Amino acid sequence: MSVITAQRTRKSDAEGLGSGRGRVWQLLRRNPLGMAGAVMLALVVLVAVFAPLIAPYGPAEVHFSTPYQKPGTVGFLLGTDDLGRDIFSRMVYGIQASLKVGALCVAVSVLVGTPLGLLAGYWKWLDAIISRLTDVTLAFPFLIIAVGLAAISGPSLTNAAIALGIAHIPTMIRVVRGETLRLKESDFVLAAKTMDASGLRIIFSHVLPNAASAIIVQATVIMPVAVIGEALLSFLGLGIQPPTPSLGIMLSDAQQYIFRSPTAAIFPGLGIAVICLGFNLFGDALRDALDPTSSSRK
Amino acid sequence: MLQDVKETPLPILQVRNLEVSFGAVPVLHQVSFDVQKGERVAIVGQSGSGKSTTVAAILRLLPGLGQISRGEILLDGLDLADATERQLRTVRGRRIGLVPQDPMSNLNPSMKVGAQIADTLWGAGMRNRAEIKARAVELMAEAGIPDAERRYGQFPHEFSGGMRQRMLIAIALAGEPELLIADEPTSALDVTVQRQILNHLQTLVDARGTSLLFITHDLGLAADRCDRIIVMADGRIVEVGTPAEILLNPQEEYTKALVAAAPSLSPEPPSTSTSTGAPAAVVPDTSSKAVPILVVKDLVKEFKLRGQRGGIVRAVDGVSFAVERGTTTAVVGESGSGKTTLARIILGLESQTSGETLIKGQSLSASGSAERRALRRMVQPVFQNPYGSLDPTYSIERLIDEPLRIFGVGTKESRQRRVAELLDNVALPRSIAQRRPNELSGGQRQRVAIARALALDPELIICDEAVSALDVLVQDAVLTLLGDLQDNLGLTYLFITHDLAVVRQIAHNVVVMKSGRIIENGGVDQVFLAPQADYTKELLGAIPGAAFAR
């Protein structure tokens, strides 16, 4: 009996789905994997924001007397690296740096890619120009482009992030253009045309809001790739410069003494994994929740 | 039709107290019915009535969380409700054949059609390749596919919708089933094609003595094709009877409403629209002296064919007609007749190749942008699909006042008042204004679309299949609303539709189109009672349920 009533309430809950943000949140909450992703991300973001409060030591603080400590050593939660720097503290700051790169990269690709995608999708003559350019860029692996750009502009966090962002613009354009092409043919856009709405008006008041979910989801896809990309650029010496930590630098440093102290590589690796997994799970759940057609059926 | 019931007392299919639930939500309640050998039974109901769920339960193909919670489904004594998967495999296709709804998506597009029949034959136990091919070609020919030998090696995209449906029928019959389930087999097809295919299906089924379970939303179609009709609503059986019993003497309130709403069964135009629409003539009504609100003159629209050098198709080919203010003109045609292209040109969404469309004597294409804007205000559309024509991210209020905002009409407060007024006009509660389209039903959405079309006080409304996506009862309500609005606001409608039965209900004048040309043009009674063109006669003959029209 109690089971039945419980399911009844769930059903009425489904019918009583509110609108807009409330509905998205309710749908998200019902997806356990998505919630797991959200919790991971919340944790990672909190760590990044409160890094100075959480980290017991400075990121570049060396303790030459205690290198290669094992995790759990008194004072060093996750042990120390070859220079005796506290791995936990470095990871906390490393996560901060990785998220900064990710956010900046997403910002660049969204802010540049979305308008170009909208224009390319809506006006055919612009499409010819924009799409050929994206085709050319897409012909190169995005990491090659990022490496090239980072090498030209000089190694720094910002440059690495912008290079990664630029490298992701073509995929963003593709996604937004595809959505625009689809939405352009929809009946509600036709209806707007019969009201004599201008092209820009249709793009901003009908196409963009409906493409928003695809853009957000694409952003959650780009984010973890950017985090890994930063790790790779730093690994190659093109990203953040030592002694500033990032998860990528920690990985590349630890590689030199991986047999002596494997945990120095494992923890940053786990950090990257958690960030990527968090974004992927959350992104998937967000995609389902934002899709207006997947309304109360679930 | 029901000759040998007495010789075979045991029904081929017995459904007993069937209950199906999705998760904890019951969707079918106490469904019981029999299908006798050689009998044709129709299940009629609106969307959500549980008719397709019943079929899925019989085939044990319930989607997702669906499960049979109670009851029996006896096929010749075998209870399908708790048969094993292995037992079911001997039943599906071999003892029960299924003709699915959508011919476009139910054939594998990357597989030759012949191979798809051959698959079924292989599944039915045939092993000799040559025999399989011979039998498949035979089945295709029986299903009415001309030149079956050659078409055996073709792909589904080389077939028209009707031909694909014939293929699906051939596949369903390949296993020589005792029971054939047809789930809305022709609802995606044109009426004349529908008639051909159903005639054919009927002869095939009769010749084999196969029982038929026919699922449809169209009461007229069910009455034409079946010996017995089961009316379902909300997962329950409402009424069971012969077509004559159901249509001429329905017992339950629901059935009565359904029969009254079915446009094909009530050819008399409702009195509301006849009162205003007295001048139902083709000849421009001289007494009003005004210019016709819409004049279409020698309109031609050509499309270039892709991939073919200089290939051109004439979608609209020299169409001329006039629409008088305050009347409803229906443009009727099957798919490919050019009726939608015509509507799009009048709405200014496409430009014509040659010819003219004049709205109140002014040409939409020739005028400057200010005049075009003014003309646009006068012509507003209501589209077919109420799920697609409303931006899902907008609130109802924002949807309805969008045209007002685009034309910069009024202040925020006056627009709010106008939205409330428009909601009253289309009989929607004002409280709905802050909701979003996906919280509304199809009928409510179509009302919102009508409210939006009315926002700018247009004079001409183009209804492009505006009611064809709706259930009969809802469709009837929306048509009544359109009629009332015409009476109160003096609106003119151009009603694009494939459904002649609806035309009879609301139109004053009818334009029949085929292949881009006008075949017949005249007052509704003239066209319906004394059709001149053969094609019009054919169309009229294909309206299901004519025999039971009152």
Interface residues (C-beta under 8 A of the other chain):
Chain A: V3 I4 Q7 R8 K11 L17 S19 G20 S186 D187 F188 L190 A191 A192 K193 T194 M195 D196 A197 R201 H206 P209 N210 A212 P292 T293 S295
Chain B: G23 A24 V25 L347 G348 L349 R372 R373 R376 R377 V379 Q380 P381 F383 Q384 N385 G388 S389 L390 D391 P392 T393 S395 E402 P403 I406 F407 Q434 R435 R436 N438 E439 A449 R452 L456
